[in-house]
Amino acid sequence: MAQAKAAVIRSDLDIVIARTLARDTAKALGFGAIDQARIATAVSELARNIFLYAGSGSVTVREIEKSGRKGIEIVCEDQGPGIANLDLAMQDGFTTSRGMGMGLPGAKRLMDQFEVKTKEGEGTTITCSKWRA
């Protein structure tokens, strides 16, 4: 399996770097163009959340394999304030930034697995994955 690659998120440019890293990795793993776009869009949303709400963090992308199936796993981590109300944050249409972003529920829909671990005052880790068809 390939080595994990990470992007540090500290600026708008870093969001683009993380998105490109995810798309390029998905392409190298044999994902089709539509799934590449889904993965890149989810990563863009999650990286933007790191920048907006925590100020900095990281996005790590790696190949995964289970029962002969290949996939991609993305781990987005920050040491920000955490998500005060995760249930509310996972509802469609919820926003704290007056943005039109698709938020966490939109990113979740684009991936096959999606797990959020958050603790107020300590940060948030989101692990998501997509399996190749």
VMD Tcl script that builds the backbone (N, CA, C; Angstrom):
set m [mol new atoms 399]
animate dup $m
set s [atomselect $m all]
$s set {name element resname resid chain x y z} {
  {N N MET 1 A 0.834 -1.197 0.000}
  {CA C MET 1 A 0.000 0.000 0.000}
  {C C MET 1 A 0.868 1.245 0.000}
  {N N ALA 2 A 0.340 2.292 -0.596}
  {CA C ALA 2 A 1.069 3.548 -0.718}
  {C C ALA 2 A 1.156 4.256 0.629}
  {N N GLN 3 A 2.164 5.081 0.733}
  {CA C GLN 3 A 2.384 5.895 1.920}
  {C C GLN 3 A 1.274 6.944 2.037}
  {N N ALA 4 A 0.868 7.244 3.269}
  {CA C ALA 4 A -0.110 8.303 3.483}
  {C C ALA 4 A 0.530 9.646 3.153}
  {N N LYS 5 A -0.281 10.561 2.618}
  {CA C LYS 5 A 0.191 11.909 2.304}
  {C C LYS 5 A -0.693 12.889 3.045}
  {N N ALA 6 A -0.080 13.961 3.546}
  {CA C ALA 6 A -0.839 14.925 4.340}
  {C C ALA 6 A -0.658 16.338 3.812}
  {N N ALA 7 A -1.678 17.134 4.042}
  {CA C ALA 7 A -1.640 18.569 3.746}
  {C C ALA 7 A -1.960 19.305 5.044}
  {N N VAL 8 A -1.138 20.289 5.365}
  {CA C VAL 8 A -1.403 21.135 6.527}
  {C C VAL 8 A -2.363 22.237 6.078}
  {N N ILE 9 A -3.386 22.498 6.888}
  {CA C ILE 9 A -4.392 23.500 6.543}
  {C C ILE 9 A -4.190 24.734 7.421}
  {N N ARG 10 A -3.791 25.838 6.787}
  {CA C ARG 10 A -3.625 27.107 7.491}
  {C C ARG 10 A -4.161 28.290 6.683}
  {N N SER 11 A -4.543 28.050 5.415}
  {CA C SER 11 A -4.992 29.148 4.544}
  {C C SER 11 A -5.942 28.607 3.483}
  {N N ASP 12 A -6.537 29.522 2.728}
  {CA C ASP 12 A -7.397 29.136 1.604}
  {C C ASP 12 A -6.637 28.291 0.586}
  {N N LEU 13 A -5.394 28.647 0.336}
  {CA C LEU 13 A -4.578 27.898 -0.620}
  {C C LEU 13 A -4.404 26.445 -0.175}
  {N N ASP 14 A -4.267 26.224 1.116}
  {CA C ASP 14 A -4.093 24.866 1.635}
  {C C ASP 14 A -5.326 24.004 1.384}
  {N N ILE 15 A -6.500 24.631 1.335}
  {CA C ILE 15 A -7.731 23.903 1.015}
  {C C ILE 15 A -7.628 23.338 -0.403}
  {N N VAL 16 A -7.140 24.155 -1.320}
  {CA C VAL 16 A -6.958 23.728 -2.712}
  {C C VAL 16 A -5.919 22.605 -2.779}
  {N N ILE 17 A -4.842 22.734 -2.019}
  {CA C ILE 17 A -3.795 21.704 -1.997}
  {C C ILE 17 A -4.363 20.373 -1.494}
  {N N ALA 18 A -5.156 20.404 -0.428}
  {CA C ALA 18 A -5.766 19.179 0.122}
  {C C ALA 18 A -6.724 18.556 -0.887}
  {N N ARG 19 A -7.521 19.382 -1.531}
  {CA C ARG 19 A -8.475 18.910 -2.539}
  {C C ARG 19 A -7.738 18.221 -3.693}
  {N N THR 20 A -6.661 18.849 -4.166}
  {CA C THR 20 A -5.870 18.295 -5.264}
  {C C THR 20 A -5.194 16.993 -4.854}
  {N N LEU 21 A -4.668 16.954 -3.647}
  {CA C LEU 21 A -4.037 15.735 -3.117}
  {C C LEU 21 A -5.041 14.576 -3.109}
  {N N ALA 22 A -6.255 14.841 -2.642}
  {CA C ALA 22 A -7.284 13.795 -2.585}
  {C C ALA 22 A -7.676 13.338 -3.989}
  {N N ARG 23 A -7.871 14.288 -4.892}
  {CA C ARG 23 A -8.262 13.942 -6.265}
  {C C ARG 23 A -7.156 13.138 -6.947}
  {N N ASP 24 A -5.914 13.589 -6.830}
  {CA C ASP 24 A -4.792 12.891 -7.463}
  {C C ASP 24 A -4.619 11.482 -6.904}
  {N N THR 25 A -4.799 11.333 -5.599}
  {CA C THR 25 A -4.690 10.005 -4.975}
  {C C THR 25 A -5.813 9.103 -5.471}
  {N N ALA 26 A -7.030 9.630 -5.521}
  {CA C ALA 26 A -8.174 8.850 -6.011}
  {C C ALA 26 A -7.944 8.410 -7.457}
  {N N LYS 27 A -7.422 9.306 -8.280}
  {CA C LYS 27 A -7.140 8.976 -9.676}
  {C C LYS 27 A -6.096 7.869 -9.761}
  {N N ALA 28 A -5.033 7.981 -8.964}
  {CA C ALA 28 A -3.963 6.972 -8.953}
  {C C ALA 28 A -4.480 5.610 -8.486}
  {N N LEU 29 A -5.518 5.626 -7.650}
  {CA C LEU 29 A -6.095 4.371 -7.139}
  {C C LEU 29 A -7.139 3.786 -8.085}
  {N N GLY 30 A -7.397 4.468 -9.201}
  {CA C GLY 30 A -8.308 3.919 -10.197}
  {C C GLY 30 A -9.757 4.327 -10.059}
  {N N PHE 31 A -10.045 5.342 -9.246}
  {CA C PHE 31 A -11.412 5.837 -9.147}
  {C C PHE 31 A -11.784 6.551 -10.441}
  {N N GLY 32 A -13.050 6.443 -10.847}
  {CA C GLY 32 A -13.533 7.140 -12.025}
  {C C GLY 32 A -13.663 8.631 -11.760}
  {N N ALA 33 A -13.891 9.388 -12.819}
  {CA C ALA 33 A -13.947 10.849 -12.723}
  {C C ALA 33 A -15.027 11.343 -11.760}
  {N N ILE 34 A -16.187 10.696 -11.744}
  {CA C ILE 34 A -17.279 11.143 -10.872}
  {C C ILE 34 A -16.901 10.937 -9.408}
  {N N ASP 35 A -16.347 9.772 -9.078}
  {CA C ASP 35 A -15.925 9.540 -7.694}
  {C C ASP 35 A -14.746 10.429 -7.310}
  {N N GLN 36 A -13.850 10.699 -8.251}
  {CA C GLN 36 A -12.758 11.642 -7.973}
  {C C GLN 36 A -13.333 13.001 -7.566}
  {N N ALA 37 A -14.340 13.447 -8.296}
  {CA C ALA 37 A -14.972 14.742 -7.999}
  {C C ALA 37 A -15.679 14.707 -6.649}
  {N N ARG 38 A -16.361 13.600 -6.342}
  {CA C ARG 38 A -17.044 13.476 -5.045}
  {C C ARG 38 A -16.039 13.558 -3.895}
  {N N ILE 39 A -14.949 12.818 -4.025}
  {CA C ILE 39 A -13.918 12.789 -2.983}
  {C C ILE 39 A -13.304 14.177 -2.820}
  {N N ALA 40 A -12.955 14.812 -3.932}
  {CA C ALA 40 A -12.350 16.142 -3.889}
  {C C ALA 40 A -13.294 17.168 -3.264}
  {N N THR 41 A -14.576 17.070 -3.577}
  {CA C THR 41 A -15.563 17.999 -3.027}
  {C C THR 41 A -15.710 17.809 -1.516}
  {N N ALA 42 A -15.777 16.558 -1.066}
  {CA C ALA 42 A -15.877 16.287 0.373}
  {C C ALA 42 A -14.649 16.826 1.106}
  {N N VAL 43 A -13.473 16.580 0.553}
  {CA C VAL 43 A -12.236 17.051 1.187}
  {C C VAL 43 A -12.198 18.575 1.219}
  {N N SER 44 A -12.639 19.207 0.155}
  {CA C SER 44 A -12.672 20.664 0.111}
  {C C SER 44 A -13.553 21.220 1.228}
  {N N GLU 45 A -14.711 20.628 1.406}
  {CA C GLU 45 A -15.645 21.064 2.456}
  {C C GLU 45 A -15.044 20.861 3.844}
  {N N LEU 46 A -14.450 19.697 4.067}
  {CA C LEU 46 A -13.883 19.386 5.385}
  {C C LEU 46 A -12.667 20.251 5.688}
  {N N ALA 47 A -11.813 20.473 4.694}
  {CA C ALA 47 A -10.637 21.326 4.884}
  {C C ALA 47 A -11.064 22.772 5.149}
  {N N ARG 48 A -12.113 23.223 4.450}
  {CA C ARG 48 A -12.632 24.581 4.674}
  {C C ARG 48 A -13.134 24.722 6.109}
  {N N ASN 49 A -13.800 23.689 6.618}
  {CA C ASN 49 A -14.263 23.719 8.009}
  {C C ASN 49 A -13.087 23.830 8.977}
  {N N ILE 50 A -12.009 23.107 8.706}
  {CA C ILE 50 A -10.814 23.206 9.560}
  {C C ILE 50 A -10.342 24.657 9.587}
  {N N PHE 51 A -10.201 25.255 8.409}
  {CA C PHE 51 A -9.693 26.621 8.308}
  {C C PHE 51 A -10.639 27.617 8.990}
  {N N LEU 52 A -11.957 27.509 8.720}
  {CA C LEU 52 A -12.927 28.470 9.266}
  {C C LEU 52 A -13.087 28.364 10.776}
  {N N TYR 53 A -13.154 27.152 11.287}
  {CA C TYR 53 A -13.547 26.972 12.683}
  {C C TYR 53 A -12.388 26.687 13.633}
  {N N ALA 54 A -11.294 26.103 13.130}
  {CA C ALA 54 A -10.170 25.772 14.008}
  {C C ALA 54 A -8.933 26.620 13.700}
  {N N GLY 55 A -8.881 27.216 12.515}
  {CA C GLY 55 A -7.731 28.021 12.143}
  {C C GLY 55 A -6.630 27.222 11.466}
  {N N SER 56 A -6.415 25.996 11.942}
  {CA C SER 56 A -5.405 25.133 11.329}
  {C C SER 56 A -5.687 23.676 11.689}
  {N N GLY 57 A -5.063 22.791 10.917}
  {CA C GLY 57 A -5.225 21.354 11.132}
  {C C GLY 57 A -4.557 20.623 9.998}
  {N N SER 58 A -4.993 19.395 9.759}
  {CA C SER 58 A -4.380 18.615 8.686}
  {C C SER 58 A -5.397 17.708 8.013}
  {N N VAL 59 A -5.081 17.373 6.764}
  {CA C VAL 59 A -5.854 16.403 5.989}
  {C C VAL 59 A -4.867 15.344 5.529}
  {N N THR 60 A -5.115 14.097 5.933}
  {CA C THR 60 A -4.250 12.987 5.553}
  {C C THR 60 A -5.023 12.035 4.655}
  {N N VAL 61 A -4.397 11.646 3.550}
  {CA C VAL 61 A -5.036 10.796 2.543}
  {C C VAL 61 A -4.206 9.533 2.394}
  {N N ARG 62 A -4.881 8.376 2.406}
  {CA C ARG 62 A -4.139 7.129 2.206}
  {C C ARG 62 A -5.007 6.083 1.534}
  {N N GLU 63 A -4.320 5.141 0.920}
  {CA C GLU 63 A -4.984 3.997 0.304}
  {C C GLU 63 A -5.371 3.020 1.402}
  {N N ILE 64 A -6.530 2.391 1.252}
  {CA C ILE 64 A -6.945 1.336 2.171}
  {C C ILE 64 A -7.355 0.119 1.349}
  {N N GLU 65 A -7.332 -1.032 2.009}
  {CA C GLU 65 A -7.747 -2.266 1.352}
  {C C GLU 65 A -8.435 -3.146 2.381}
  {N N LYS 66 A -9.553 -3.752 1.963}
  {CA C LYS 66 A -10.301 -4.643 2.852}
  {C C LYS 66 A -10.971 -5.705 1.982}
  {N N SER 67 A -10.733 -6.934 2.294}
  {CA C SER 67 A -11.323 -8.059 1.559}
  {C C SER 67 A -11.083 -7.938 0.054}
  {N N GLY 68 A -9.900 -7.501 -0.317}
  {CA C GLY 68 A -9.547 -7.383 -1.724}
  {C C GLY 68 A -10.051 -6.132 -2.416}
  {N N ARG 69 A -10.826 -5.312 -1.710}
  {CA C ARG 69 A -11.327 -4.053 -2.277}
  {C C ARG 69 A -10.384 -2.922 -1.922}
  {N N LYS 70 A -10.146 -2.070 -2.889}
  {CA C LYS 70 A -9.293 -0.904 -2.652}
  {C C LYS 70 A -10.152 0.330 -2.458}
  {N N GLY 71 A -9.645 1.220 -1.631}
  {CA C GLY 71 A -10.364 2.459 -1.381}
  {C C GLY 71 A -9.422 3.555 -0.944}
  {N N ILE 72 A -10.020 4.656 -0.560}
  {CA C ILE 72 A -9.272 5.817 -0.091}
  {C C ILE 72 A -9.840 6.229 1.260}
  {N N GLU 73 A -8.944 6.582 2.176}
  {CA C GLU 73 A -9.362 7.065 3.493}
  {C C GLU 73 A -8.798 8.459 3.695}
  {N N ILE 74 A -9.623 9.346 4.207}
  {CA C ILE 74 A -9.225 10.718 4.478}
  {C C ILE 74 A -9.481 10.995 5.949}
  {N N VAL 75 A -8.449 11.511 6.627}
  {CA C VAL 75 A -8.572 11.878 8.032}
  {C C VAL 75 A -8.319 13.382 8.138}
  {N N CYS 76 A -9.320 14.106 8.636}
  {CA C CYS 76 A -9.231 15.556 8.812}
  {C C CYS 76 A -9.209 15.834 10.314}
  {N N GLU 77 A -8.126 16.467 10.764}
  {CA C GLU 77 A -7.941 16.679 12.207}
  {C C GLU 77 A -7.651 18.138 12.515}
  {N N ASP 78 A -8.171 18.589 13.655}
  {CA C ASP 78 A -7.816 19.922 14.151}
  {C C ASP 78 A -7.836 19.907 15.673}
  {N N GLN 79 A -7.236 20.918 16.243}
  {CA C GLN 79 A -7.257 21.096 17.692}
  {C C GLN 79 A -8.048 22.358 18.017}
  {N N GLY 80 A -9.121 22.555 17.300}
  {CA C GLY 80 A -9.958 23.735 17.464}
  {C C GLY 80 A -10.936 23.589 18.619}
  {N N PRO 81 A -12.017 24.366 18.570}
  {CA C PRO 81 A -12.970 24.393 19.680}
  {C C PRO 81 A -13.874 23.155 19.763}
  {N N GLY 82 A -13.837 22.299 18.750}
  {CA C GLY 82 A -14.754 21.156 18.721}
  {C C GLY 82 A -16.122 21.592 18.230}
  {N N ILE 83 A -16.994 20.632 18.021}
  {CA C ILE 83 A -18.347 20.914 17.537}
  {C C ILE 83 A -19.289 20.815 18.728}
  {N N ALA 84 A -19.887 21.954 19.094}
  {CA C ALA 84 A -20.715 22.019 20.301}
  {C C ALA 84 A -21.914 21.084 20.235}
  {N N ASN 85 A -22.591 21.053 19.079}
  {CA C ASN 85 A -23.781 20.216 18.943}
  {C C ASN 85 A -23.663 19.430 17.644}
  {N N LEU 86 A -23.083 18.234 17.734}
  {CA C LEU 86 A -22.839 17.424 16.542}
  {C C LEU 86 A -24.133 17.034 15.847}
  {N N ASP 87 A -25.163 16.699 16.607}
  {CA C ASP 87 A -26.449 16.327 15.994}
  {C C ASP 87 A -26.980 17.462 15.127}
  {N N LEU 88 A -26.888 18.689 15.627}
  {CA C LEU 88 A -27.343 19.851 14.870}
  {C C LEU 88 A -26.447 20.076 13.648}
  {N N ALA 89 A -25.151 19.951 13.828}
  {CA C ALA 89 A -24.199 20.173 12.730}
  {C C ALA 89 A -24.381 19.156 11.601}
  {N N MET 90 A -24.933 17.994 11.904}
  {CA C MET 90 A -25.139 16.950 10.897}
  {C C MET 90 A -26.484 17.085 10.186}
  {N N GLN 91 A -27.241 18.139 10.503}
  {CA C GLN 91 A -28.529 18.369 9.832}
  {C C GLN 91 A -28.324 19.204 8.579}
  {N N ASP 92 A -29.019 18.843 7.501}
  {CA C ASP 92 A -28.972 19.623 6.269}
  {C C ASP 92 A -29.425 21.047 6.543}
  {N N GLY 93 A -28.722 21.995 5.944}
  {CA C GLY 93 A -29.105 23.398 6.060}
  {C C GLY 93 A -28.524 24.115 7.257}
  {N N PHE 94 A -27.917 23.377 8.190}
  {CA C PHE 94 A -27.327 24.021 9.363}
  {C C PHE 94 A -26.033 24.717 8.963}
  {N N THR 95 A -25.874 25.961 9.395}
  {CA C THR 95 A -24.621 26.670 9.153}
  {C C THR 95 A -24.361 27.638 10.300}
  {N N THR 96 A -23.096 27.815 10.606}
  {CA C THR 96 A -22.717 28.823 11.603}
  {C C THR 96 A -21.937 29.941 10.931}
  {N N SER 97 A -21.691 29.805 9.627}
  {CA C SER 97 A -20.853 30.798 8.945}
  {C C SER 97 A -21.624 31.551 7.863}
  {N N ARG 98 A -22.963 31.450 7.878}
  {CA C ARG 98 A -23.808 32.093 6.864}
  {C C ARG 98 A -23.406 31.661 5.460}
  {N N GLY 99 A -22.721 30.537 5.351}
  {CA C GLY 99 A -22.249 30.070 4.051}
  {C C GLY 99 A -23.281 29.227 3.352}
  {N N MET 100 A -23.001 28.943 2.107}
  {CA C MET 100 A -23.854 28.058 1.328}
  {C C MET 100 A -23.160 26.709 1.143}
  {N N GLY 101 A -22.183 26.444 1.973}
  {CA C GLY 101 A -21.484 25.167 1.895}
  {C C GLY 101 A -22.445 24.031 2.152}
  {N N MET 102 A -22.059 22.848 1.737}
  {CA C MET 102 A -22.944 21.705 1.940}
  {C C MET 102 A -22.786 21.131 3.329}
  {N N GLY 103 A -21.776 21.593 4.062}
  {CA C GLY 103 A -21.607 21.176 5.441}
  {C C GLY 103 A -21.261 19.711 5.599}
  {N N LEU 104 A -21.279 19.284 6.838}
  {CA C LEU 104 A -20.929 17.900 7.166}
  {C C LEU 104 A -21.879 16.883 6.539}
  {N N PRO 105 A -23.216 17.114 6.539}
  {CA C PRO 105 A -24.091 16.103 5.936}
  {C C PRO 105 A -23.831 15.922 4.442}
  {N N GLY 106 A -23.506 17.007 3.760}
  {CA C GLY 106 A -23.201 16.912 2.332}
  {C C GLY 106 A -21.932 16.116 2.094}
  {N N ALA 107 A -20.898 16.390 2.893}
  {CA C ALA 107 A -19.644 15.644 2.770}
  {C C ALA 107 A -19.885 14.164 3.076}
  {N N LYS 108 A -20.708 13.907 4.070}
  {CA C LYS 108 A -21.017 12.514 4.438}
  {C C LYS 108 A -21.686 11.783 3.279}
  {N N ARG 109 A -22.621 12.435 2.595}
  {CA C ARG 109 A -23.331 11.795 1.475}
  {C C ARG 109 A -22.391 11.428 0.333}
  {N N LEU 110 A -21.313 12.175 0.174}
  {CA C LEU 110 A -20.379 11.936 -0.929}
  {C C LEU 110 A -19.452 10.739 -0.679}
  {N N MET 111 A -19.353 10.302 0.561}
  {CA C MET 111 A -18.428 9.234 0.926}
  {C C MET 111 A -19.204 7.983 1.333}
  {N N ASP 112 A -18.507 6.844 1.427}
  {CA C ASP 112 A -19.155 5.595 1.831}
  {C C ASP 112 A -19.212 5.444 3.353}
  {N N GLN 113 A -18.155 5.853 4.026}
  {CA C GLN 113 A -18.122 5.836 5.491}
  {C C GLN 113 A -17.740 7.226 5.973}
  {N N PHE 114 A -18.271 7.611 7.147}
  {CA C PHE 114 A -18.045 8.959 7.657}
  {C C PHE 114 A -18.206 8.920 9.162}
  {N N GLU 115 A -17.145 9.247 9.889}
  {CA C GLU 115 A -17.186 9.205 11.352}
  {C C GLU 115 A -16.611 10.498 11.908}
  {N N VAL 116 A -17.327 11.095 12.859}
  {CA C VAL 116 A -16.884 12.333 13.494}
  {C C VAL 116 A -16.609 12.062 14.968}
  {N N LYS 117 A -15.412 12.446 15.402}
  {CA C LYS 117 A -15.083 12.428 16.830}
  {C C LYS 117 A -14.739 13.859 17.207}
  {N N THR 118 A -15.467 14.404 18.170}
  {CA C THR 118 A -15.240 15.796 18.552}
  {C C THR 118 A -15.370 15.946 20.054}
  {N N LYS 119 A -14.577 16.846 20.591}
  {CA C LYS 119 A -14.642 17.140 22.014}
  {C C LYS 119 A -14.469 18.641 22.177}
  {N N GLU 120 A -15.429 19.261 22.843}
  {CA C GLU 120 A -15.356 20.714 23.015}
  {C C GLU 120 A -14.049 21.104 23.690}
  {N N GLY 121 A -13.397 22.104 23.100}
  {CA C GLY 121 A -12.140 22.608 23.640}
  {C C GLY 121 A -10.917 21.806 23.240}
  {N N GLU 122 A -11.110 20.677 22.559}
  {CA C GLU 122 A -9.969 19.824 22.200}
  {C C GLU 122 A -9.814 19.590 20.708}
  {N N GLY 123 A -10.911 19.711 19.958}
  {CA C GLY 123 A -10.802 19.547 18.516}
  {C C GLY 123 A -11.697 18.469 17.946}
  {N N THR 124 A -11.525 18.267 16.651}
  {CA C THR 124 A -12.378 17.358 15.895}
  {C C THR 124 A -11.529 16.519 14.952}
  {N N THR 125 A -11.883 15.244 14.837}
  {CA C THR 125 A -11.280 14.353 13.847}
  {C C THR 125 A -12.411 13.718 13.048}
  {N N ILE 126 A -12.349 13.893 11.730}
  {CA C ILE 126 A -13.324 13.268 10.842}
  {C C ILE 126 A -12.578 12.276 9.966}
  {N N THR 127 A -13.028 11.031 9.992}
  {CA C THR 127 A -12.444 9.982 9.168}
  {C C THR 127 A -13.512 9.526 8.188}
  {N N CYS 128 A -13.182 9.601 6.906}
  {CA C CYS 128 A -14.143 9.158 5.899}
  {C C CYS 128 A -13.423 8.337 4.838}
  {N N SER 129 A -14.189 7.485 4.198}
  {CA C SER 129 A -13.585 6.638 3.171}
  {C C SER 129 A -14.567 6.384 2.039}
  {N N LYS 130 A -13.980 6.008 0.903}
  {CA C LYS 130 A -14.774 5.652 -0.270}
  {C C LYS 130 A -14.105 4.423 -0.888}
  {N N TRP 131 A -14.927 3.471 -1.316}
  {CA C TRP 131 A -14.438 2.232 -1.915}
  {C C TRP 131 A -14.584 2.303 -3.424}
  {N N ARG 132 A -13.610 1.769 -4.105}
  {CA C ARG 132 A -13.648 1.738 -5.563}
  {C C ARG 132 A -14.724 0.762 -6.016}
  {N N ALA 133 A -15.486 1.139 -7.020}
  {CA C ALA 133 A -16.582 0.296 -7.515}
  {C C ALA 133 A -16.039 -0.972 -8.166}
}
mol reanalyze $m
mol bondsrecalc $m
mol representation Tube
mol addrep $m
